Amino acid sequence: MEPHVPVIVAGAGPVGLSLALGLARFGIRSVVYEKEASLPPHSRAGIVWPRTLEIFHGWGVRDVIADRGLLAPSITITDADSGRGLVTIDFWKLLGGETLEAAPVTIGQDETEAILYDVLMTTRMSEVHFRHEVLGLTHDPDGVTARIRDADGIEREVRGSYLVGADGAHGNVRGALGMTLEGQTYDIRIMLADVRLDDARANQDFPRFSLGEQISIALRVGKSRWRLIVALPKGRSDEAALDPAFIRACGERLLGPGPFEQEWVSIFNIHRRRARTFAVGRVALAGDAAHLNSPAGGQGMNAGIADAHNLAWKLAATFAGADPAILLASYDEERSAAFSEGVEPLTDRLTRLMITSPQLLRQTVARVAPLLARLPGMRHRAARMAGMLDVHYRHSPILFGHGAVLGERAPDPALACGGVQATLVVHKLPRNVADAASTVLKVRIKRLERREAKRWGMGRRPFAALVRPDGIVGWIAPNPQPDEIEAQVRAALGYKVQSV
């Protein structure tokens, strides 16, 4: 058996690489095993939403993502058949006051993965082994033993403190735990094609919809790359759907006549599925290994990166003495609820409304959408949902106290990005109260001015709050005493305490 490693990661997609990078920022080593020979060259997921940019901000990769991709401060939902803009969502105007990263970035998943890999390698805290597959595992209260097949076909065992399955919907880790992805497959097949444009059509408003009998959508996924999404009519064969003439006709209907370069095409079914649990013992599932959703809304990759963000600080905390059982239970509770209550219903509604619905209903939605967008707060709500800034954890074994912001992103935009250290936020408390707690807990202190305190929903009362390393408020309470602060903060960070 090879030497013990802190964290074994199965899969070098965006989720596995994100987890390894998150762990590296906490000084935790990992080994990543990827069965493919290299990072895939295809774009697949094409947008990085504001919440994910907050995560990347905290990990120090936001700027290179924005530089390599296309910052989209606003998008205009456009009827491609008429050229008429239906609704414009100005992310900066709507969200600029609550996040440092209001505007999404359109960028191919292949470029996102390459960036994550390159930055991860600079940390020297992780090894990524291609053509190595995690075949199975055994686990016990002290760790996990993974069975690996290497590039030469030789099988061996690797022992780690934890193993995370980020090996996709068809990976082996979830199966080794005796689980499947439970749910449904939509009665529709989707054709995806990536094309490059070298003329003025590349700079059109997006997303673009053709709402005829065959629903089709065009999204910009980079500075000159566009993604075509076409719902295939029943009876159309894969051969017919992959015909370059059919793809060209779809592209011209959505983007206008003219040449383009076809880069990639794929046909697949879309699903609404999830694992029964996201953590068993010292094994966790993340990304597509844990949950699958429709591509409508571009939430999938972003949700997987959010899994990695939630999990990284918790695994790191266990090496500092926090309780693994408590923290992995909280990962399961928080991220499974975030999927079941947020990502899944949003993508399901979009799929049923715009992809699987009858043509008449789609056209009716297109007519009423501009009217609905005029309702007070509707655009803001839509921008927050799409940007995944409405993430919240209502039920978790490590949430304590009472307050409107408990379990939500910190109302301070900088703190919402998270980082490698928890922050104790205090307002109108005696200096010695907070200082005594911070000395014991080794957390940062942020003292709020009255103007800043209004965001926290505690009125004019003195209060303290704990912002976790993932930017989530884990505890908040008015007028706490030093011993209460210490106990509650330790509990919110996953340590066992006598009473909370």
N, C-alpha and C positions, 0 to 999 in steps of 0.2 A: 504494500500500500504506500502511496506517495505521502509526503509530509502534509500535515494538517493545514488547511487554509481557513480563514475566518468565514468567508461567504463564497459559496459556489453559485454561479449564475448560469442557467441553461438558456441560451439564445442571445445572439448579438444583434437583435433588431433595435429599434429606437427605445424600447422599454428596458431591455437588458443592459444596453449601453448607458442609459440614463441612470439606472440603479447603480451600476458600477461607478459612474462619475459622482453621483450623490454620496456614495460610501467613501470614495476617495477624498471628497471635500471634508469629511469627518475624520480622515486619517485611517480608514478601515480598508484593508486589502481584500481583493476579490480575484477569482479566476472565472473567466467567461468561456464557455464551450459553445461553439456554433457548428452545426453539422454541414453547412454550406462551405464552399471553398473560399468565398470572399463576400463582402457586402454586396447586396443585389444592386443592379444598375437602374432599376425602374422606380418611378416617382411614387406610385401608390398614394398614400396620404399626402395631401397637397397644401394644408394650411396649418399654421401654428397660431392658436388662439391666445388672447391676452393672458389668461391664467397660466398657460404654459410658458409664455414669455416672462411672467413674473418668476416662475420656477427657474428658467434659464438665467434670468437676471441674478438670482441668488447664487447660482452655480458659476457665474462668470462667462456664459456662452451666448448671452442675448445679442451682443453687438455683432458678432460674426454671423449669427443667424439672420439678423436684419440686413446686414451688408450683402450676403449671398442671395437673399430672397428679395421679395418686393413688399415693402411696407404698404399696407392698404388702409389709410386713415378713414376711408369711406367706401362703401360698396352700393351699387344701384342694381336692384333686381330688375331685369330687363326682359320684355317680351321680344324674343328674337325674330318672331314672324312679322311684327309691326315696327320693331325698333323703338318701341315706347318704354321709357323707364316707369316702373310701377311704384317702387318704394326705394328711397335712399336712406341708408343707415350711416350716420356720421359718428364713427366710434370716438374720435377725439372730443367732439362736442358733447356726446352723451356720457362718456365714461371718464373723461380726463380728470375729473375731480376725485375719483376714488381709486385710481391705479396709476402706477408709473408707466404701464404698458397698455394703453388703451387700444392701439391699432394692431390688428392681426398682421401676420406676415405670410404671404403665399410663397411656398418653397417646396420642392419635391422631397419626398421622404428619403430618397437616395442621398440628396445633399445634406439633409438633417442628420442622417446616420453617419455620413462621412465626417461632418463637423464634430459630432459627439465622440466618434472614434479617435480623431486626431487630438482633441482636447484631453480625452481620457489617457492617451499614451503619454502626453506631457506630464501627467501627474506621477507616473512611475509607481502607481499604487494598484495596478491591475494588469493581468495577462489575458489576452484574447487569443484563443486557440481555434482556428478554423479547421474544418474537416474533422471535428471532434464532436461526437454526439453523446448526450446523456441518455443511456438506455433504460436505466431503472435506478432504484434507490431503496435503502432501508434506513429507518430513523429510530432514535431512542431519545430519552430525556436529555442526553448530553450532546447530541449532534446528529449528523447525517452522513451516510456513506453512499456515494454515487458510483454507479458503474458506467465507465466511459469507454467508448470505442474510438480509437484514434485514426489518423489518416492512413495508417498501414493496416487497419482492420484489427489491430490488437486491442483486446479489452483489458482494462485494469480498474482498480478501485481508488477513489479519492475521498478523503475524510474531511468534512468541514463542520463548523459550528452551525451553519444554516445553509439551506439550499433554496433558491428562488427559481421557479419555473416561469421563464419568460420566453418559452419556446413555441408560442403560437397555438392556434386551434388544434393542430395535428401533432403537437409535441408529445413527449413521453412522460413528462413529470406528472401531469394530472392523472393520466392513466395508471401510473404507478401508485397513486393514492386511492385508486378504485373509483374515480369519478368521471363523469361525462359532462358535456355542456348541455344542460337541459333547457328546453324552450321550443321555439318553432322556426321553421324555414318559410319565408314568404313565397307565395306562388307566383314568382316572377324571376326572370333571368336578366342580368345586367351585362351590357358590354361597356368596358372602359377602354378608351384609347387616348394616348398622349400624342399631341401634335405640336410642332414648332412653326411659328409664323415669323416672317421677316419683313412684314410691311405694316401699314397703319392699323390693320385689323388686330394686331397684337395688343393695342392700347385701348380697346373698347371697354365699356362698362361691363361689369360682371356681378353676379352670375347671370347667365343668359338662358332663358327657357323657351323651348318650342312646345306648345301645349296641345298639339294635334293628337290624332289617334295614337301615335307613338310618341310618348313623352321623352324628351331629350334635353340635356342640360350641358352647358359649357361653363367651366370654372377656370380662372387663371391660376396657375400653380407655379409662377415664377415670372421672370422678366420677359420671356418670349415663349413660354410653354403653356399650353392650354390642355385641360382635361375634358374629354367628351364622355358623357354618361348617357347611355341609351337603354331604355327599357325595351327588351326584345319582345315582339308579339309572339304569342303561342304559335307553334308550327314553324317558326324560322329556325333553320338548322344552324349549328355552330359554323359550318362551312360558309353558309350564306352571310352570317353576321361578320365573319372575318374577311370577307371579300373586300379588297381595297376600294372597289367602286362604291360599296355600301357605306364604308367609313367616310369616303370623300363626300358622298351626298349628305351624310349627317353633319359633317364639319361645315360644309357650305351653307346648309340650312341654319346652323347656329351662328356662324362667324362671318358669313358672306362669301361670295365667289372668289376664287383665287387659289394659288398653290400653297401647300403646306407639307412639311416633312413629318411622316408618321414615325414615332419612336417606339411605341409599345402598344399592345392591345391584349385584352384578356376578357374572358367571359366567366361569370360566376353567379352562384346563388347568394342571396343575402339572408341573414339570420338575425334572430333575437334570442340569444342564449346566454346562460351563465352557469358557472360551477356552483355546486351546493354550498361550498364554503371556500374562502380564499386562503385559509391557513389551517394546517394540520400539524400539530407538534412544532417542530423547527423547520417545516417546509411551508413556503408560501407560493401562491400563484399570482401573476400580474399580467396585465395586458390581455391579448387574445387567448392566452392559456386560461384566463379566469372568466372572460366575458366577451361576447360578440354582439355587435349591433349593426344596424343598417348604416351604410356610408352617408346617408342623408344627414346633412348638418356638419359633416367633417369632424365628428367627435371622437372616433375610435382611438387613433394614435395619441391624441391629447389626453384621453382618459387613462390610457396605459402609462403615460409619463407621470400623470398625477398619482397613480398607484406607486410608482417608483419613488416619487417625492415623499409620500406618506411613509413608505416602508424604510427608506434609507436612514432617516434620523432615529427611527425606533430600533433597527438592528444595531446602529452605532451606539445607542444608549445602553443596550444590554452589555456591551463590552466595558462600559463604565460602571456597571453594577445594577442597572435597572432590571426589572423582572421580565424575562422573555415571554412567559405565559400571558401576563397582563398586556404587554405591548402587541404581541401577535394577535391576541383576541381583539384588541382595539383596531388593528389593521383590518381584520376581517369585517368587523362591525361597520367601520367607517366607510371603507371603500366599496363593500358590497351594497350598502345603502346608497352611496353616491351614484352607483350605477343603476340600481333598481328604481330610485326615486328621481333621478336627474337625467342621465344620459339615455337610458333605455326608453322612458316615455317620450322624451323629446324626439329622438330619432324615429320612434315608431309612429308618432303623429305625423311627422314630415313625410315618412314613407307612404302611409295610408292616404294622406291628403294629396300628395303631389306625384306619386309614382304608381301606386296600385289602384287609385280611384278612377272612375269613369271620366271620359273626356269632358263631359258637360260640367261635372263637379270641379275639375281643375280650372276650367275657363271661368266658372263662377267665382272661385277663390281669387283668380287673377283680377277680376273686376272689383271685388270688395276689398282687396288688400290695401289699396291706397286710402280707402275710407277708414278701415280699422287702424291704420297707422296714424291717423289724426287724433285718435282717442288719447286723453292725457296719460302720459307715462308708458304708452304702449311701445314706442320705439326704444325707450330706455330699458324696459323689461326684456325686449327681444335682444338687444345688444348684450345685456348681462348674461342671458341664457346662452346665446350663441358663443360668447366669449368665455363661458364657464366661470365667470366671476361670482355666480350665485351658489357656489359650492358651500355646503354646510353639513356639519355632523351633529345631529340632534341626540343620538343615543350612542354612547360609548363608555366603556369602563374607565376612561381617563378624562372625562369631562366633569368639572366640579364648579359649584357656585350657581349664581342666577344672574341673568342679564340678557339683554336683547342680542348682544354680539357673541355670546357663548357658543362655541362650535363653528363660528364663521371666520372668514378671512379678517384679519385685523383691520379696523377702520383707518389706520394709519397706512397710506400707500407704500411707504418704504418698508414697514414691518411686515406687510402682507406678502412681500417677496420671500420672506424667510431667510435662512442662512445657516451657519454652523453653530449658532448659539441661541438659546432661549433668551427672551427679554422680559424683565419684570417692569411693567408699566405702573407708575404710581402718580396719584394726584392728591395734593393737599395732605399727605401723610408726613408726620415728623421724620426728619432725615435719618435719625437713628433707627427707626422702625424698618425702613427699607434697606438701609446699609447692613444691619445685622443679618437680615435674611440673605442678601446677595453674597455676603462673605461665606456663608455656609453653603449656599447653593451654586455658586460660581455662575450666575446669570448676569447678563447686562442689566443696567438700570436706565430707564427712560422716564424722566420727570415731565409731566404734561403741564403746559400752560392752560389757562382757562379756555382759551379758544380751541385748543386741540382736544380738551377733555369732552367737549360737547358731542363729539362723534361717538363716544363710547356708551351713550345712553344711560348714564348713571346720575343725571341731574347735577345738582351742585354738591353732592356728597363727596367726601374723601373716598377713594377706592384704590384698589390694586388689581392688576390683571396679569396673567401669564400668557405671553405669546410664544407658542412652540416654535421649534426650528423650521416647521413647514408653514409658518405664517398664520396658523389657526389659533384662536383664543381658546386656551384649555382650562382657564379658571378666571373668575372675576367675582369680586365681593366688595361691599362697602365696609369701611372702617375696620380692616383686619388688624389683629395684633401680630407681633413678630412670630410667635410660635405657630399661629394659624397660617401665616404666609408660608413658613417653611414646610409645614405638613401638606398644605394644599398644593404648593408648587411641586414638591417631590412626588405627590400622587399623580399630578397632571403630566409628569414626565416619566411615569411608569415605574416608580420606585414603590416598594411595599412600605406602608406606614401603619402605625397602630390604629389611628383613627383619623378620619377626614371629614 
